[in-house]
Amino acid sequence: MIESSHNCRRIRVLSPLENLSPNLSPQPNPSPSKGEGKEEGKNIIDKHSQSDKIIKIGGRIFMKQINEKGVTLLELVIVMVIIAIGAVLMVPNMGRWLQHYQLRSATRDIVSTMRTAQMRAVSTNMDHRVSFTIGNPGSYILQRNSGDWMDDGARQTLPTRVGLTVTSLNFEFNPNSTATAGNATLTIQREGQVIGQKIIRVLAATGKIRIDE
């Protein structure tokens, strides 16, 4: 700022603070009250909790629906009752399935033993046979003829629910691939009715073993 008086000029240099506009002068920062501080902290927490519920997908913002409720005792009891009813309904079907599984498994084991006897008869040039015992339960064993019939393995027992009938107690297999013809029938029953059956057939000329229903 320059002031003039008559022919003399006086120069007055203003300080930076004086040169500021009154509207731009620094104002003291008001200290927040206790109430305002608590409110501001609460707003920060609320914003943070809300940010956890926001999902941004493809430029769009979605709010997550969070179920903060637990499981009530009534709901737990209802679920347990439904599970119990389902288990009761499955028991009969499970028993029937188990019987059919035992029938298939017993048939497969007998056929496997017969084929073992057939292969050993050819490879050792010695007669082999599968000898059956009828009973409850039935059983069978692999034997070889080395001058006399001798056991060639452990005796196998059928499941108690599987019935057995045979046309011959001994199914012999010879070194020339022939065999004793015959059938072994395995059955399962429920309330006196046959609900499953497998027939093992051995052909004499070729020694072929097959399974029929």
Sequence and secondary structure as in RCSB ss.txt:
>XXXX:A:sequence
MIESSHNCRRIRVLSPLENLSPNLSPQPNPSPSKGEGKEEGKNIIDKHSQSDKIIKIGGRIFMKQINEKGVTLLE
LVIVMVIIAIGAVLMVPNMGRWLQHYQLRSATRDIVSTMRTAQMRAVSTNMDHRVSFTIGNPGSYILQRNSGDWM
DDGARQTLPTRVGLTVTSLNFEFNPNSTATAGNATLTIQREGQVIGQKIIRVLAATGKIRIDE
>XXXX:A:secstr
 EEEETTEEEE    HHHHS GGGS        HHHHHHHHHHHHHHHHHHTTEEEETTEEEE         HHH
HHHHHHHHHHHHHHHHHHHHHHHHHHHHHHHHHHHHHHHHHHHHHHHHHTS EEEEEE SSS EEEEEEESSSEE
E S  EE  TTEEEEES SEEEE TTS B  EEEEEEEEETTEEEEEEEEEE TTT  EEEE 
